[in-house]
Amino acid sequence: MKSLQIQIIISMLEKAKTIAKAFTDSLPVDQEWYQKRVSICQECPLNSANIKEDDMTFMQKIEKKAKAPICDDGNYCTACGCCILRKCSVKTETCGAKEVGQTPKWLPIEVNSPQNVSLELVSSDSNITYNGKEFLIDFGGISDKVLNAEFVLKAKSSVNFVKHSVSCGCTHLKNWTKIDNKRLKFEVEISTNNFRQGLNEKTLSIEVEDQQRRFVTVTVRFRAIKL
């Protein structure tokens, strides 16, 4: 029980840090991923701007008045209560629709792991999650012959790339670049020529060394459903 309480407290503190960062950082208005999120939210019926005041609950009316001077454009998500433009700007956030049992309209492009590393999608027609053991990059239904994924591995301290391994020859690490001491960029190409119909999964394991000379293996699993 005590362990669960500690996890909840840590989660709350991390959430508070995320919210604070969202309001101190400038909005990434020139980024395509941000523009897509904002565009989706502008059309969403859960956006306070799209709900007539007569249809609002008493609490929603109070919340709207309270958040009007806080949120950049005065609008917030009635599902999660977040200022829309600020929530959209956080790479690790998920669409607030999940808070009311609906399917999220957009997902994170960066996820964290307990290994003190995170993975950020840079260029890929996919979604990214973490299942407690490995990062999952999901392409969904595909018909392409070649899949491309570009992502950045971020560490909290200095990190160096050591080596990599793949589950099959169809998965190829085209290139990797050291952006700075804490970030490594990887470009992966996956041939789908021999994929069977239905779900296919391929893995890439990346071994890195941290500043304490400890070796950490980060596993990325690619998932695709061949149509």
N, C-alpha and C positions, 0 to 999 in steps of 0.2 A: 504493500500500500504506500509506504513511504517513497519507494522508487517511482511509483506512478505520480505521486504528488510533485516530486522533483522534476519529472519530465514535463508535467503540465506547467509548472512555474517557468522552466527554461523556454518552453514553447511560447508562453505569454510574453516573456522578455524579448525573445527573438521577433515576435510580431510587433511589439512596441518599437523596436529598433527599425524594423522595416517601414512602419508608418512614419516615423520621424525622418528617415532617409528620403522617403517619397516627397515630403514637404520641404526638405532643405535642398534637394537636387533640382536642377532646372529640368523642365519637361523636354523630352527628346523629340521635339516636333518634326525634325528632319528624318527620323527613322521610319522605314516602311512598316515594321512590325507594330510600332506605336500607332501609326496612322490607321492601320487595319483594325486594331482594337477599338480605337475611338469611333471609327465609322460604324462598327457593329453596335457599340453601346448607344450611339446616337439614334439608332433605329429600334432599340430594344424597348419593349413595353414596361420593363422594370425601371427604366430611367425616369427619375422624378419629373423631368421635363415633358414626358409623354403621358403623364397621368393628370387628368383634370382634377382641379381642387375639390370639386363636388364628390369625386370618386375616392378621395383620400380618406384614410382613417384619421381619427383625432390625433393619434401619435405621429402619423406621417406628416400632418400639417405642422405640428410643433417641430418635428425634425427638419422639415424644409426651411422653416424660418431660422432655425438655429444654424443650419449649414450654408445658407445663402451667402453669408459674408466670409465663410471659410473656404468653400470650394471655388476653384478658379472661375468657373462659369456659372456657379450657383447650383449645379446639378449633382445629384448623388444617386447611387444604386439603392433602390428600396428593398432589395433582397439582402444585401450585406451591410448597407449603411455607409459605404466608402464614397469619398469624392471621386467621381468617375475619371476625370483627367489624371488625377494622382495615382489611382489604382492601376490604370492602364500603363503608367510609366514604370511600374516595377516588374522586372523580368521574371521574378519568381512567383508572381501572383496568378491566380486563376479567376475567371469570370465569376461574379457573385451569384449567378443563377443557381449554382450548386447548393447555396445556403437554404434554398426553398425547395430542394428536391428536383430541380430541373437540370437538364444536361448543359454543362458550361458551353458558352458560345466561343470561347477562346481559352487556351491553356498556357502554362508557363513555357518560356523559351530557355529558362535556366533553372536547374534543380541542384540541391545540395545533398551531400552524403555525410555520414558520420566520420568518414576518413579525412575530414578537413579539406575536401576538394569539392568543386562544383563543376557542372558541365553546362555550357551555354551554346545553343544552336546559333550558328552564324548564317548559314545558307542551306536550307533543306526544306522539302515539302513534307514535313513530318512533325510529330509531337514528341516531347521528351518527358519521361517520368523516372522515378527511382523506386525500386521495389524492396529496398532494405538490403539488397545484396549487389545489385548492378544497375547501371543506367539502361533505360529502354528507349530506343529511338524507333518510333512506330510510323511507317510510311502508309499504313492503311492499304486500301485496294490499289493495285498497280498494274499497269500494262507495259511500262517502259522496259527496255532491254538493259538499261544501265541506271542504277540509283546512285545519287551523289549526296554525301553528307559532309558538312563542314562544321566543326565545333571547336570550342576553346575549353581546355581544362584549366581551371583556376585553383590555386592552392593558397592557403593562408600564410605560408612561409615560402622561402626559396625552394624551387623544385627543378629537377633535371630529368630529361627523358633518357631512359636506359635502353629499352627494347620493346618489341611488340610481338604478338602472335595472333593468328586468326584460326577460325574453326574450319575454313575450307579455302581453296584457291580462288573462289569467286569473289572473295573480299580482299581488296587491295588498298593498302595505305599509300596513297599517291604522293603525299608530301606532309611534312610536319615542320613547324616554324616556332622558334622561341621568341615570343613577343617581348617578354621581359622576364625578370627573375621568378615571377609568380604565375605566368600564363604561357601555356603551350597550345598552339593551334594545329589541328589535324584535318586533313582532307582525305576522305575515304570514298572509294568507288566500288560498287557491288554489281557484278554481272548477274542478271536474272535468267540467262539463257537456259540453265538447267534446273530452274525452280519448278517444282510441281504445282499443280493447281491447289489453291487453298493457302493455308498459313505456312510461311517459311521463316526460319530464324537463323541468323548467323551472328557470330560473336567476334569482337576484337578486344584483346587484352593488352593494356598498356602498363608497362612497369616504369615507375618513376622513383627517384631518390630525393628525399627531403634534406633540409639543411643539417639534420642530426645524423645523416648518412643511413637513414632507415629506408628500406625498399617497400614501396606500396604498389599493389597491382589494382588497376582500375579496369573493370570489365564493362564494355558497352555491347548490348545485345540489339541487333537490328531486326525488326519484324516487318514483314510485308505479306499481304494476301494477293497471290497471283490470280487475276480474274480470267 
